[in-house]
Every structure is written in C-alpha cells, then in structure tokens.
Amino acid sequence: MTDAAIAAPDEVVAPDSRRAIALVTGVIATVAFVVLRVVVALGGHQPLEMDVWWHDLMVATLDPAMIIVAWVPAIVGGTIGMIVVGIVVIALFLWRRRRWDALTLAIAMIIVVGIGAPLAAVIARVRPADSLAESVATSFPSGHTAVATTVTVILGLLLRRWYIWVVGAVWTVAMMWSRTYLHAHWLTDVIAGMLEGLAVACLVWCAVEAVRDRRAARSARSMTLTGPEGPAIS
C-alpha cells in the first residue's frame, strides 16, 4: 500500500474546524433560552416591559399594505409552507447524493417542531389579545421563528456560502418582525424561537458530523488493514 493511500484516511476524518464554534454557540443558545424561559415564568407568563413596548410600536405602525407584506413570511414559513420547503430541499440533497446533508436537515426540522409545539402547550403563555394571525392561545416560543432559524443555520453550515447566511438572516428577522407585526407573538416569544432554532441546528449538525467522522474513521481503518483488494500481506 502506498504512503498516499495510508495518509488519505486521515484527511477524510479530519474534523470540521467550525464544529467547536457551532457547539459553543448551541450551548450558549440553549442556556439563553432557559434563562429567558425562567424570566418569563417569574413574570407570571405575562408580557414583559419590552414586550409591551414592542407590541405598542407594532400597533402604532399598523398599515393595511404592511399587513399583506407580513403575511408572506407567515404563510411561507407556516406548517404547510415549511413542510413543502423542507421536502424540496431534502429531495435536492438526495438528488445530489448528499444523503448526510438531507438527513441533517430532516432531523433538525423534526426535532425543532417536536420540541417547540409541546413546549408552547406546557408553558401556556397567552398570545396578544389582538392577534391577527393565530387562534391557538399559547405563544412561547414562536414555532415559525424557530423553524426559520433552524433551516437558515443548517443550510449555512452545510452549503458554506456567505450569501446563504445573509439571505437566511434577513429571512429570520423578517419572520420575527412578521409574527410580532401580526400580533401573533410577543417580542420575547420570537427571541425564544430564534434561540431554540439556533440551539437545535448547531447541536444537531455537530452530532451528525461526529457520527460521520466515526463512520469515516472505521472505514479508513478497515481499508488500511485490508487494502482495496483484500487483506494486507505482511
């Protein structure tokens, strides 16, 4: 076996240098979410001062044309919209034979929805009484914002393109604005959704990358011991 063949496995299993940053970011986002949850609980699940201030600002700037604009991310980023978007992106990954990337996005989307919906029911924070978009009473955290953030971060990490991060950041901020402009959430609801999505995306990506590395390392060790045509002869 040549030296190049022996050295290649090391290159395959070299960990992504961004993983440590993603892991720290995911942990910080998780802690921040828990802290915000405690603050909301200590406030009796009532809107905080910042929530009231932002809500009043949204009410004061309410405009029929802007309501239509606000409905765009609300619809596209809704349950049906995000299912369609998720299926399309996952299908594209599979078509490009990027099975691990498809798996990463699928797992992250399932987890963020699986956490957010039950959590909102347990926390049972009441939405603004003048909501223009939602009839379900519970509002913390914002599911729309959580999913938007998750998809943005996952695609940014997988595709490694600066414009993905820019477009994704704009989309996430637009979603946060939309949910509060339509009075569907308090400001801290969408902040919590952003933190939830950031935590889930970063931690899921790190976990899947770790599994990929272990599988690549096992495969590399197997190739080193057996060679491409059978067991190595000493």
SULUR-V634440 format. One record per residue. N is the residue number from 1. SS is DSSP state (2 for helix, 1 for strand, 0 for the rest). PSI is psi in whole degrees, 0 to 359 (* if undefined). BURIAL is + if it has 16 or more other C-alpha atoms within 10 Angstrom, else -. Layout:
BEGIN
n=N ss=SS psi=PSI burial=BURIAL
n=N ss=SS psi=PSI burial=BURIAL
END
This chain:
BEGIN
n=1 ss=0 psi=137 burial=-
n=2 ss=0 psi=163 burial=-
n=3 ss=2 psi=323 burial=-
n=4 ss=2 psi=321 burial=-
n=5 ss=2 psi=325 burial=-
n=6 ss=2 psi=324 burial=+
n=7 ss=2 psi=333 burial=-
n=8 ss=2 psi=317 burial=-
n=9 ss=2 psi=324 burial=+
n=10 ss=2 psi=324 burial=-
n=11 ss=2 psi=325 burial=-
n=12 ss=2 psi=319 burial=-
n=13 ss=0 psi=5 burial=+
n=14 ss=0 psi=125 burial=-
n=15 ss=0 psi=148 burial=-
n=16 ss=0 psi=128 burial=-
n=17 ss=0 psi=342 burial=-
n=18 ss=0 psi=351 burial=-
n=19 ss=2 psi=320 burial=+
n=20 ss=2 psi=319 burial=-
n=21 ss=2 psi=316 burial=-
n=22 ss=2 psi=320 burial=+
n=23 ss=2 psi=313 burial=+
n=24 ss=2 psi=317 burial=-
n=25 ss=2 psi=317 burial=+
n=26 ss=2 psi=319 burial=+
n=27 ss=2 psi=315 burial=+
n=28 ss=2 psi=317 burial=-
n=29 ss=2 psi=321 burial=+
n=30 ss=2 psi=313 burial=+
n=31 ss=2 psi=317 burial=-
n=32 ss=2 psi=320 burial=+
n=33 ss=2 psi=314 burial=+
n=34 ss=2 psi=317 burial=-
n=35 ss=2 psi=315 burial=-
n=36 ss=2 psi=321 burial=+
n=37 ss=2 psi=317 burial=+
n=38 ss=2 psi=318 burial=-
n=39 ss=2 psi=316 burial=-
n=40 ss=2 psi=320 burial=+
n=41 ss=2 psi=318 burial=-
n=42 ss=2 psi=335 burial=-
n=43 ss=0 psi=12 burial=-
n=44 ss=0 psi=23 burial=-
n=45 ss=0 psi=15 burial=+
n=46 ss=0 psi=160 burial=+
n=47 ss=0 psi=139 burial=+
n=48 ss=0 psi=173 burial=+
n=49 ss=2 psi=319 burial=-
n=50 ss=2 psi=327 burial=-
n=51 ss=2 psi=315 burial=+
n=52 ss=2 psi=317 burial=-
n=53 ss=2 psi=313 burial=-
n=54 ss=2 psi=321 burial=+
n=55 ss=2 psi=317 burial=+
n=56 ss=2 psi=323 burial=-
n=57 ss=2 psi=318 burial=-
n=58 ss=2 psi=320 burial=+
n=59 ss=2 psi=318 burial=-
n=60 ss=2 psi=332 burial=-
n=61 ss=0 psi=11 burial=-
n=62 ss=0 psi=133 burial=-
n=63 ss=0 psi=139 burial=-
n=64 ss=2 psi=318 burial=-
n=65 ss=2 psi=319 burial=-
n=66 ss=2 psi=332 burial=-
n=67 ss=2 psi=318 burial=-
n=68 ss=2 psi=317 burial=-
n=69 ss=2 psi=318 burial=-
n=70 ss=2 psi=333 burial=+
n=71 ss=2 psi=339 burial=+
n=72 ss=2 psi=302 burial=-
n=73 ss=2 psi=331 burial=+
n=74 ss=2 psi=321 burial=+
n=75 ss=2 psi=311 burial=-
n=76 ss=2 psi=322 burial=+
n=77 ss=0 psi=10 burial=+
n=78 ss=0 psi=184 burial=+
n=79 ss=2 psi=306 burial=-
n=80 ss=2 psi=316 burial=-
n=81 ss=2 psi=314 burial=-
n=82 ss=2 psi=330 burial=+
n=83 ss=2 psi=315 burial=-
n=84 ss=2 psi=312 burial=-
n=85 ss=2 psi=315 burial=-
n=86 ss=2 psi=315 burial=+
n=87 ss=2 psi=317 burial=-
n=88 ss=2 psi=312 burial=-
n=89 ss=2 psi=318 burial=+
n=90 ss=2 psi=319 burial=+
n=91 ss=2 psi=320 burial=-
n=92 ss=2 psi=319 burial=-
n=93 ss=2 psi=315 burial=+
n=94 ss=2 psi=321 burial=-
n=95 ss=2 psi=324 burial=-
n=96 ss=0 psi=8 burial=-
n=97 ss=0 psi=35 burial=-
n=98 ss=0 psi=68 burial=-
n=99 ss=2 psi=321 burial=-
n=100 ss=2 psi=322 burial=-
n=101 ss=2 psi=319 burial=+
n=102 ss=2 psi=318 burial=+
n=103 ss=2 psi=318 burial=-
n=104 ss=2 psi=312 burial=+
n=105 ss=2 psi=317 burial=+
n=106 ss=2 psi=314 burial=+
n=107 ss=2 psi=315 burial=+
n=108 ss=2 psi=316 burial=+
n=109 ss=2 psi=319 burial=+
n=110 ss=2 psi=316 burial=-
n=111 ss=2 psi=316 burial=+
n=112 ss=2 psi=324 burial=+
n=113 ss=2 psi=320 burial=+
n=114 ss=2 psi=332 burial=-
n=115 ss=2 psi=313 burial=-
n=116 ss=2 psi=313 burial=+
n=117 ss=2 psi=309 burial=+
n=118 ss=2 psi=324 burial=-
n=119 ss=2 psi=318 burial=-
n=120 ss=2 psi=321 burial=+
n=121 ss=2 psi=322 burial=-
n=122 ss=2 psi=315 burial=-
n=123 ss=2 psi=322 burial=+
n=124 ss=0 psi=45 burial=-
n=125 ss=0 psi=133 burial=+
n=126 ss=1 psi=138 burial=+
n=127 ss=0 psi=167 burial=+
n=128 ss=0 psi=139 burial=+
n=129 ss=0 psi=337 burial=-
n=130 ss=0 psi=29 burial=-
n=131 ss=0 psi=134 burial=+
n=132 ss=0 psi=355 burial=-
n=133 ss=0 psi=335 burial=+
n=134 ss=0 psi=147 burial=+
n=135 ss=0 psi=340 burial=-
n=136 ss=0 psi=135 burial=-
n=137 ss=0 psi=321 burial=+
n=138 ss=1 psi=149 burial=+
n=139 ss=0 psi=353 burial=+
n=140 ss=0 psi=121 burial=+
n=141 ss=0 psi=175 burial=+
n=142 ss=0 psi=115 burial=+
n=143 ss=2 psi=321 burial=+
n=144 ss=2 psi=313 burial=+
n=145 ss=2 psi=321 burial=+
n=146 ss=2 psi=315 burial=+
n=147 ss=2 psi=318 burial=+
n=148 ss=2 psi=316 burial=+
n=149 ss=2 psi=317 burial=+
n=150 ss=2 psi=311 burial=+
n=151 ss=2 psi=318 burial=+
n=152 ss=2 psi=310 burial=+
n=153 ss=2 psi=317 burial=+
n=154 ss=2 psi=312 burial=+
n=155 ss=2 psi=324 burial=+
n=156 ss=2 psi=317 burial=+
n=157 ss=2 psi=323 burial=+
n=158 ss=2 psi=318 burial=+
n=159 ss=2 psi=339 burial=-
n=160 ss=0 psi=46 burial=-
n=161 ss=0 psi=131 burial=-
n=162 ss=2 psi=326 burial=-
n=163 ss=2 psi=337 burial=-
n=164 ss=2 psi=318 burial=+
n=165 ss=2 psi=319 burial=+
n=166 ss=2 psi=309 burial=-
n=167 ss=2 psi=318 burial=-
n=168 ss=2 psi=319 burial=+
n=169 ss=2 psi=317 burial=+
n=170 ss=2 psi=317 burial=-
n=171 ss=2 psi=316 burial=+
n=172 ss=2 psi=315 burial=+
n=173 ss=2 psi=319 burial=-
n=174 ss=2 psi=322 burial=+
n=175 ss=2 psi=317 burial=+
n=176 ss=2 psi=317 burial=+
n=177 ss=2 psi=315 burial=+
n=178 ss=2 psi=314 burial=+
n=179 ss=2 psi=327 burial=+
n=180 ss=2 psi=328 burial=+
n=181 ss=2 psi=326 burial=+
n=182 ss=0 psi=8 burial=+
n=183 ss=0 psi=25 burial=+
n=184 ss=0 psi=340 burial=+
n=185 ss=0 psi=156 burial=+
n=186 ss=0 psi=162 burial=+
n=187 ss=2 psi=317 burial=+
n=188 ss=2 psi=338 burial=+
n=189 ss=2 psi=314 burial=+
n=190 ss=2 psi=328 burial=+
n=191 ss=2 psi=317 burial=+
n=192 ss=2 psi=320 burial=+
n=193 ss=2 psi=320 burial=+
n=194 ss=2 psi=317 burial=+
n=195 ss=2 psi=320 burial=+
n=196 ss=2 psi=312 burial=+
n=197 ss=2 psi=320 burial=+
n=198 ss=2 psi=316 burial=+
n=199 ss=2 psi=311 burial=+
n=200 ss=2 psi=312 burial=+
n=201 ss=2 psi=311 burial=+
n=202 ss=2 psi=315 burial=+
n=203 ss=2 psi=322 burial=+
n=204 ss=2 psi=315 burial=+
n=205 ss=2 psi=316 burial=+
n=206 ss=2 psi=317 burial=+
n=207 ss=2 psi=314 burial=-
n=208 ss=2 psi=320 burial=+
n=209 ss=2 psi=323 burial=+
n=210 ss=2 psi=319 burial=+
n=211 ss=2 psi=318 burial=-
n=212 ss=2 psi=318 burial=+
n=213 ss=2 psi=317 burial=+
n=214 ss=2 psi=318 burial=-
n=215 ss=2 psi=319 burial=-
n=216 ss=2 psi=322 burial=+
n=217 ss=2 psi=317 burial=+
n=218 ss=2 psi=319 burial=-
n=219 ss=2 psi=320 burial=-
n=220 ss=2 psi=318 burial=+
n=221 ss=2 psi=321 burial=-
n=222 ss=2 psi=318 burial=-
n=223 ss=2 psi=324 burial=+
n=224 ss=2 psi=321 burial=+
n=225 ss=2 psi=322 burial=-
n=226 ss=2 psi=333 burial=-
n=227 ss=0 psi=168 burial=+
n=228 ss=0 psi=342 burial=-
n=229 ss=0 psi=15 burial=-
n=230 ss=0 psi=185 burial=-
n=231 ss=0 psi=141 burial=-
n=232 ss=0 psi=142 burial=-
n=233 ss=0 psi=121 burial=-
n=234 ss=0 psi=* burial=-
END
